[in-house]
Amino acid sequence: PRMPTLVSIVPFRPDLAPAFAELNRAWIEQLFRLEDADVHLLSHPEASIIATGGQIFFAMDGERAVGTAAAIRVSPATFELGKKAVSPSHQGQGLGERLGRAVIKFARAEGAALVYLETNSALANAIRLYQRLGFVHATRPTPSEYARADVYMEVRL
């Protein structure tokens, strides 16, 4: 087994925007297809996530971004945990959980009452991770923007 690396979690910096897009495109295109909502967020992370009161976190192995997750502000009291990706080279080291916790901590600090996410039922490992973070399956209040999203989960803060 590979020795785990010392990876830090850092907030968005403009120079990391390309890594946000690359990390997410890689897993989405491997398993699904890029949708219009993906393209918008990945092409304009600063305008669509940061400027609207959200945050994007990165798992950094030295100067290399190896994971990411976004806290997307939906309303003053609600955030979406979205666009979570970890490079295959760094999976299995708990980075997805650390990134998820960073999103929840940020949302709580911003006064949110709810964080939700959408995923796909084929992603069993991701669903188990979300359950460890406190997310529970719930009924989606509105239709999803994503064709691949057949699972809705939320955690009340």
N, C-alpha and C positions, 0 to 999 in steps of 0.2 A: 504493500500500500504506500501511496505517496504521502510524504509529510505535509500536513496542512501548512499553508502559507499564512503570514501575518497580513490580514486584509483589513483595511479600514473602511468605514462607511462615511461618505462625505455628501453634502448637499450639492445641488446643481451649480455648475460653472459653465459659461458659454462654450469653452473649449471642449466640454464633454458631450455637447449635443450630438456630434456624429456617432459617438459610441452608443448613445441612447437609441438612435435609429438602427445601428448595425446589430446590436445585441437582440433587439426585438424582431427585426426583419428575419434574422437567422432562424429563430425557433418558429415563428409564425409560418414562414415559407416552407419550412421542413415538414410541418404537420398539417397546415391549413392553406389558406390563400390570404394575401394581404387585401384588406377591405378598405373602402373609402375613409372610414373613421380612423383606421390605423395610419393611413398615409397622411392624413391631416395632422394628427398628434405627433407622428415621428418626423414630419417635415418642419413643423413649427412648434417645438416644445416650449420655447421661451414665451411665445405669444399665447399658446393654447393652455399651458399648465402653470407656468411661473407667474405670468402677468395677471392671471385670474385668481391668485391667492393660493395656488398649490405649490408643490415641491417635488423635485425628482432627486432620488438618492442613488448613489453609486457605490458599489463595492470596488475598492481600489486595491490592486495588488501592485504595490509600488506606484508607478505612474500609469499603469494599465487598468482601464475599467473592465471588470470581469463580471459585473452584475449591475442591475438597475431595477428600480421600482418607483412608480409615481403615486403621489397623493394628489388626486385631481379633485379640485373643489367643484362640487355640484350645486351647493347652496351654502348659506352660512353655517348650517348645522350638519351638512352631509358631505363626505368625501368618498371618492371611488379609489380603491387600491387597484391600479391598472399598470399595464405595460411592465410586468415583472419578468425579468429574464436573467439567467445566470449562464455564463459561458460553459459549454460542456467540460472544459478543462478544470473548472472549479466547482462543479456540481458535487453534492454529497459532503460538503464542508459546512453546512448550516448557513450559507450566505442568503438563501431565499428567506429563511426565517428571520435573520438579522435585518434584512431589507424590509420585510413585512412589519417587524416591530418598529422600525424607524418611521414608517408611514403612519402606523397607529399612534405612536407617540406624538408625531407632528399634528395629526388631526385632533388629538385630545388637547394639545397645547393651544390650538386654534379655536377651541371651544366647540368642536363638533360633538354631536350626540350619536352619530352613526357613520360607520365605514362599511361600504359594500364592495363586492367584486362580482365579476362575471367570468366564468370559465367554461371548460368543456368536460363533459362526463368521462371522456377518454383519458383525461389527465389525473389519474388516481393519486399519484404522488403529490401533485399540487393540491388536490382537495384535502389529503391528509395533513399537509403543511398548514393549510388555512384553518383546519379544525384545531390544530395545536395552538394557533394564534387566537383562538376563541370564536372564529366565524362559525355560524350555523346556517344550515339550508333554510331558505325562506322563499316566500312567493314574491316574484318580481313585480314591483308596483307599476312599471311601465314597460313597453316592449323594448327589447335590446336593439342597439345599433348594429350588433354583430350577428351574422348568420351562424357563426360557430358557437355562440354562447347559449348553452342549454342548461347551465347551472348558475343559480344566483345564491349568494351567501352574504351574510351581514354580521357585524358585531356592533352591539350597542355599547357606547362609552360612558 
